[in-house]
């Protein structure tokens, strides 16, 4: 018997940085997924094979959190006392972890779902979010869990970390995503913002409050299908991202070009910034690109984590 679990990647629509400090965020699942297939073994070995990162072998009783499989190994460690024998984990991804589509969250959720299915553990969706968020924080030292919630629930999700709230909206809307060609790790970007505002804590709190307000108003727009207003709020939050210091001349130009497109309601950096993705709410022609940068073929998806025994 095998356990096959898959989880979607995600994009942050509203709420970056503020969500780390108890404010709201609006995040969406996308149609790019990571699949983890678990096959039980008769010995105590754990074999991990990934189409992105190659092969890794360890003993069940000697688990250590080694890159690049640190999220998978952390998930295994969560259940180490319940696992009685080894397993093979085959990881397939239909998107690159170089691009900011929440690959860490997706592989964490898919691995947890496979383990929960194998061990016949009953776990609610919110408990899965909580456990996934704990793993992200253990590995990275920081993490809101918004991308975890999108990978668990699918669709668009209104999220708050404390108290933990995840509200799924069964809506989707066309998106346009562009990749800047380089990425600053999230933890590094967060550290730079913290350093930048170390002498100005009141200003940072006010920015975080405004970004959280953008997310709350964006959630209201989604509930009412007011997509034009949602786009306007995304554009407003882009100005706040500029104030945080996480934009660059290239990102600024990418956002401005998207905002000029006929069917784009609004555009902004998605995620921690200093590179990575820019998104526009709406469709652009299939041939649209900016300065020969990579356009990411992505759509919102209602499908969250899935798990089956095969």
Helices and strands as residue ranges (DSSP letters): E 2-14, G 18-21, E 24-40, E 45-50, E 54-59, G 60-62, H 70-78, E 87-93, H 103-119, H 125-140, H 146-153, E 156-160, E 165-169, E 175-179, H 186-196, H 201-223, H 227-244, H 249-259, E 267-270, E 277-281, E 294-296, E 306-309
